[in-house]
Amino acid sequence: MTSAKTIHIGTRGSKLALWQANAVADKLQTAGFATEIVIISTKGDLVLDKSLDKIGSKGVFTEELEVSLRDGSIDIAVHSAKDVQSSIPDDLELIAFMEREEVNDVILSFDKNFKLERDSKVVIGTSSTRRKALLKKYYPNVTTAESRGNLQTRLQKLENKQFDALMLAYAGVIRMGYDNLIVHTFPADEFIPATGQGSVAVECAKNLDVILKQGIKEALDHPQTHVCLVAERAFLRTMEGGCSIPSFALATLKNENTVSIQGGIVSLDGQQFLSEAFEAPLQDAEAMGVRLANTILERGGDKILKEIREQRS
């Protein structure tokens, strides 16, 4: 599809966000669109002295981009899928999920001999509530240190020895070319990732021209990733958990007709851990995600969520 219209792509300004926006631009240009990247700062980029759960995680990396979608200054917004809030405003929609990278969490260190073992007494930098809670479960002697900011800022803190190692998503590390610093990869069935981890989500206003919207979707959307993220996001939405809640979910395609999901929640101290797995036909992916969340909530996930909210209020 060739279009006379230039697609204005809204993105945050970090190197990783710009990598994602440029990946989107490349695919759109291949499909015949002209593109222009528009950099927008979000609350999550500007407030770096507080953890995500302290600044209110809902839309912390997306809100300002969504304002620009509404006023028409951008046509699409590009997000890390794991940063997108569980419920999208009624006048906006997610039209594409790009092909997913490996989903694992990894440890980075400048010390090639760094080993993470069950009884390790090390300080690991992470700003993720989920990662902190899972580290407490599997590595009870590990101490975590707050690590906000872009990847380069975090690596600078690591170089300055503010912590012994850094815990991140493999996807961001490989996209920024720092995979030579990976010293440990967590198995994804133990350290189950955040909803959407490894994928790039594309959002637009619902009133965007229908033909234009369809052309963008065809250029960017990866159907296999899309069905998995529909299931994961249904889980997250039903749990009513933002990115400051230590829930996790990973959906995968078992074959061309079946999707499976594993997910749950862990308490902040790592002591309570609930996980379930289901599978369903592709057309039931969303219902499967809802079923997973309801099962976890009924098994005691509702109490864990209540405790977390009480601890924070």
C-alpha positions in Angstrom: 0.0 0.0 0.0 1.4 3.4 -1.0 0.1 6.4 0.8 0.6 10.2 0.2 0.1 10.8 3.9 3.2 10.9 6.2 2.6 8.7 9.2 3.7 10.6 12.4 5.1 8.0 14.8 5.0 9.1 18.5 7.7 7.6 20.8 9.6 8.2 24.0 13.1 9.6 23.5 15.3 6.8 25.0 17.7 4.9 22.7 15.6 1.8 23.1 12.3 3.6 22.4 13.9 5.1 19.3 15.1 1.7 18.2 11.5 0.5 18.4 10.1 3.5 16.6 12.7 3.1 13.8 11.8 -0.6 13.5 8.2 0.5 13.0 9.2 3.2 10.5 11.3 0.7 8.5 8.4 -1.7 8.2 6.0 1.1 7.2 8.4 2.5 4.6 8.8 -1.0 3.1 5.0 -1.0 2.8 5.0 2.3 0.9 4.4 4.8 3.7 6.4 8.0 4.4 7.1 8.4 8.1 8.2 10.9 10.6 9.3 10.2 14.2 8.0 12.6 16.9 9.7 12.4 20.4 7.4 12.9 23.4 8.5 12.8 27.1 6.3 10.9 29.5 6.0 11.1 33.3 7.9 7.9 33.6 10.9 9.5 31.7 10.8 12.7 33.8 10.3 11.3 37.3 13.3 9.1 38.0 13.7 9.6 41.8 10.7 7.5 42.7 9.9 3.9 42.0 7.0 3.1 39.6 4.6 2.1 42.3 5.2 5.5 44.0 4.3 7.6 41.0 1.2 5.6 40.1 2.0 3.2 37.4 -1.2 3.6 35.3 -0.1 5.0 31.9 3.1 6.3 33.4 4.9 5.6 30.1 1.9 6.1 27.7 -0.3 9.0 28.9 1.4 11.9 27.1 1.6 9.8 23.9 -2.1 9.1 24.1 -2.8 12.9 24.4 -1.0 13.4 21.2 -3.0 10.6 19.5 -6.2 12.4 20.4 -5.1 15.8 19.2 -3.8 14.4 15.9 -0.2 15.5 16.3 0.8 11.8 15.9 -1.0 9.0 14.0 0.4 6.1 16.0 2.2 5.6 19.3 4.9 3.0 19.7 5.3 1.4 23.2 7.1 -1.5 24.8 4.1 -3.8 25.1 4.8 -4.5 28.8 4.5 -0.8 29.6 1.0 -0.5 28.2 -1.7 -0.2 30.9 -4.1 -3.1 31.2 -7.2 -1.1 30.0 -7.0 1.2 26.9 -9.2 4.3 26.9 -12.4 3.8 24.9 -11.3 6.3 22.1 -8.0 4.5 21.5 -7.0 1.0 20.4 -4.0 -1.2 20.0 -3.8 -2.2 16.3 -0.6 -4.1 16.2 1.8 -6.2 18.2 5.2 -6.7 16.5 7.0 -10.0 16.4 8.2 -10.9 19.8 11.8 -11.2 20.8 13.0 -13.9 23.4 11.0 -13.2 26.6 13.5 -14.1 29.3 14.9 -11.9 32.1 18.7 -11.7 32.2 21.5 -10.6 34.5 24.2 -8.2 33.2 27.5 -7.7 34.8 30.9 -6.3 33.9 32.4 -9.2 35.8 32.5 -12.2 33.5 32.9 -14.6 36.4 29.7 -13.4 38.1 27.6 -16.4 39.2 24.0 -16.2 40.6 23.4 -19.1 42.9 20.7 -19.9 45.4 22.7 -18.6 48.4 24.3 -15.6 46.5 24.6 -12.5 48.7 24.7 -9.8 46.0 23.0 -6.5 45.1 21.0 -6.6 41.9 19.6 -3.4 40.3 16.0 -3.6 39.1 13.0 -1.3 39.1 10.5 -4.1 38.5 8.2 -5.2 41.3 7.8 -8.6 39.7 11.6 -9.1 39.4 12.2 -8.1 43.0 9.5 -10.4 44.3 10.7 -13.4 42.2 14.3 -12.8 43.3 13.1 -12.9 46.9 11.4 -16.3 46.2 14.3 -18.0 44.4 17.3 -16.1 45.7 16.4 -15.1 49.3 19.8 -13.7 50.1 19.9 -11.3 47.2 19.4 -7.6 47.9 17.7 -5.4 45.3 18.5 -1.8 44.6 16.2 0.7 42.7 17.4 1.1 39.2 15.2 3.6 37.2 16.2 5.3 34.0 17.1 4.2 30.5 19.4 1.3 29.8 22.5 3.5 29.4 21.8 5.2 32.7 21.4 1.9 34.5 24.7 0.6 33.0 26.4 3.7 34.2 25.2 2.9 37.8 26.5 -0.6 37.4 29.9 0.7 36.2 29.9 3.0 39.3 29.3 -0.1 41.5 26.0 1.0 42.8 25.1 -2.7 42.5 26.9 -5.9 41.6 24.6 -6.8 38.6 21.6 -5.5 36.7 18.4 -7.4 35.9 16.7 -6.6 32.6 14.6 -8.0 29.8 16.7 -9.8 27.2 14.8 -8.0 24.4 16.0 -4.5 25.4 19.6 -5.8 26.0 19.9 -7.5 22.6 18.3 -4.5 20.8 20.8 -2.2 22.3 23.7 -4.5 21.6 24.7 -5.2 25.2 24.3 -9.0 25.0 28.0 -9.4 25.6 27.4 -8.4 29.2 24.8 -11.2 29.9 26.1 -13.5 32.6 22.8 -15.3 33.5 19.6 -16.1 31.7 16.5 -16.9 33.9 14.3 -19.8 32.6 11.0 -18.3 31.4 8.9 -21.0 33.1 10.4 -19.9 36.5 10.8 -16.2 36.1 7.7 -15.9 34.1 7.9 -12.5 32.3 5.6 -9.4 32.5 2.6 -9.3 30.2 3.8 -8.4 26.7 7.5 -8.5 27.5 9.6 -8.7 24.3 7.0 -7.2 22.0 6.3 -3.7 20.6 2.7 -2.4 20.7 1.3 0.1 18.3 -1.6 2.3 19.4 -3.9 4.7 17.5 -7.0 6.7 17.9 -10.2 4.8 16.9 -11.2 7.6 14.6 -8.0 7.2 12.5 -8.9 6.7 8.8 -10.1 3.1 8.4 -8.0 2.3 5.2 -4.9 3.9 6.7 -5.4 1.9 9.9 -5.7 -1.3 8.0 -2.6 -0.5 6.0 -0.6 0.2 9.2 -1.8 -3.0 10.8 -0.9 -5.2 7.8 2.6 -3.7 7.7 3.3 -4.1 11.5 1.2 -6.8 13.1 2.6 -10.3 13.7 -0.6 -12.5 14.1 1.1 -15.2 16.2 2.4 -12.6 18.7 -1.0 -10.8 18.6 -3.0 -13.8 19.7 -0.6 -14.4 22.6 -0.7 -10.8 23.8 -4.5 -10.8 23.6 -4.5 -13.7 26.1 -1.9 -12.1 28.4 -3.6 -8.7 28.4 -7.0 -10.2 29.2 -5.3 -11.8 32.2 -3.7 -8.5 33.3 -7.0 -6.6 32.8 -9.0 -9.1 34.8 -6.3 -9.1 37.6 -6.6 -5.3 37.5 -2.8 -5.2 37.8 -0.6 -2.4 36.4 3.2 -2.7 35.9 3.7 -2.1 39.6 1.9 -5.4 40.6 4.0 -8.5 40.6 1.8 -10.5 38.3 3.2 -12.4 35.3 1.8 -14.2 32.2 3.3 -15.8 29.1 1.2 -17.2 26.3 2.7 -19.3 23.5 1.4 -21.1 20.5 1.4 -24.9 20.9 0.5 -25.4 17.3 -1.4 -23.5 14.6 -4.7 -24.1 16.3 -3.9 -24.0 20.1 -2.5 -21.3 22.4 -1.4 -22.0 26.0 -0.8 -19.6 28.9 1.0 -19.8 32.2 0.7 -17.0 34.7 0.0 -15.9 38.2 1.1 -13.6 41.0 3.8 -13.5 43.7 3.7 -11.6 47.0 6.2 -8.8 47.5 8.2 -10.9 50.0 8.3 -13.8 47.6 6.7 -16.1 50.1 3.4 -16.6 48.4 3.5 -17.8 44.7 0.4 -18.7 42.7 0.7 -20.0 39.1 -1.7 -21.9 36.8 -1.6 -23.0 33.1 -4.3 -23.4 30.5 -4.6 -24.0 26.8 -7.4 -23.2 24.4 -8.2 -22.8 20.6 -6.8 -19.6 19.1 -10.3 -18.0 18.9 -10.7 -18.4 22.7 -7.3 -16.8 23.6 -9.0 -13.8 25.4 -11.4 -15.9 27.3 -8.5 -18.2 28.4 -6.6 -15.1 29.8 -9.7 -14.1 31.8 -10.1 -17.7 33.1 -6.5 -17.7 34.2 -6.9 -14.5 36.2 -10.1 -15.6 37.8 -8.6 -18.9 38.8 -5.6 -17.1 40.4 -7.8 -14.6 42.2 -10.0 -17.4 43.5 -7.0 -19.4 44.8 -5.9 -16.4 46.9 -4.5 -13.9 44.4 -7.2 -11.5 45.6 -5.7 -11.6 49.1 -2.2 -11.1 47.8 -3.3 -8.0 45.8 -5.2 -6.7 48.8 -2.1 -7.0 51.0 0.1 -5.3 48.3 -2.3 -2.4 48.1 -2.5 -2.1 51.9 1.3 -2.1 52.2 1.5 0.8 49.7 -1.4 3.0 51.0 
